[in-house]
Amino acid sequence: MQSFPADKTALSFAVLVLSLALEEALKALAEKNSNQPGPWLDEIEELAILRAKGTVSERTRVEQEDAAMTAALDVARVIFDKARNALPGVSVQEAPE
C-alpha cells in the first residue's frame, strides 16, 4: 500500500474523495440488488470494517491510533447507514447500529 503524506489538507481531500467513491459504489451495488435492502449491504459493511481493522493493526501501534481508527470506522459506518437508509422501504429506525 502506498504511503500518503501527513499533510492534513491532503488527507482531508483523500477522505472526501474516497467517501464519495464509496457512496457511488454502494449506489451501483444497490442497483444491482434491485434497490432492495438485504444482507448484501450488511455483508459488505462487515467485510470492509473487518479488513480495515486488520490492515491498520498490521501497520500501526494500536495504542497510538485507537482514536483515529474509531473515527475512521465511524465515518465508514455513516456512509453505509446513508446508503442503507436511501433504499426504498428502509426507515431510519430499522437501520442497524
Contacts in CASP RR format, 6 or more apart in sequence:
PFRMAT RR
TARGET T0000
AUTHOR 0000-0000-0000
METHOD contacts of the structure
MODEL  1
MQSFPADKTALSFAVLVLSLALEEALKALAEKNSNQPGPWLDEIEELAIL
RAKGTVSERTRVEQEDAAMTAALDVARVIFDKARNALPGVSVQEAPE
1 55 0 8 1.000
1 59 0 8 1.000
4 10 0 8 1.000
4 11 0 8 1.000
4 14 0 8 1.000
5 11 0 8 1.000
15 75 0 8 1.000
19 75 0 8 1.000
19 79 0 8 1.000
22 76 0 8 1.000
22 79 0 8 1.000
23 79 0 8 1.000
23 82 0 8 1.000
23 83 0 8 1.000
26 41 0 8 1.000
26 44 0 8 1.000
26 79 0 8 1.000
26 80 0 8 1.000
26 83 0 8 1.000
27 83 0 8 1.000
27 86 0 8 1.000
29 40 0 8 1.000
29 41 0 8 1.000
29 44 0 8 1.000
30 41 0 8 1.000
30 83 0 8 1.000
30 86 0 8 1.000
30 87 0 8 1.000
33 40 0 8 1.000
33 41 0 8 1.000
35 87 0 8 1.000
35 88 0 8 1.000
36 87 0 8 1.000
36 88 0 8 1.000
37 84 0 8 1.000
37 87 0 8 1.000
37 89 0 8 1.000
37 90 0 8 1.000
41 80 0 8 1.000
41 83 0 8 1.000
41 84 0 8 1.000
41 87 0 8 1.000
42 96 0 8 1.000
44 80 0 8 1.000
45 76 0 8 1.000
45 77 0 8 1.000
45 80 0 8 1.000
48 76 0 8 1.000
48 80 0 8 1.000
49 73 0 8 1.000
49 76 0 8 1.000
49 77 0 8 1.000
52 69 0 8 1.000
52 72 0 8 1.000
52 73 0 8 1.000
52 76 0 8 1.000
53 69 0 8 1.000
53 73 0 8 1.000
56 65 0 8 1.000
56 69 0 8 1.000
62 69 0 8 1.000
81 95 0 8 1.000
84 90 0 8 1.000
84 95 0 8 1.000
84 96 0 8 1.000
85 91 0 8 1.000
85 92 0 8 1.000
85 95 0 8 1.000
END
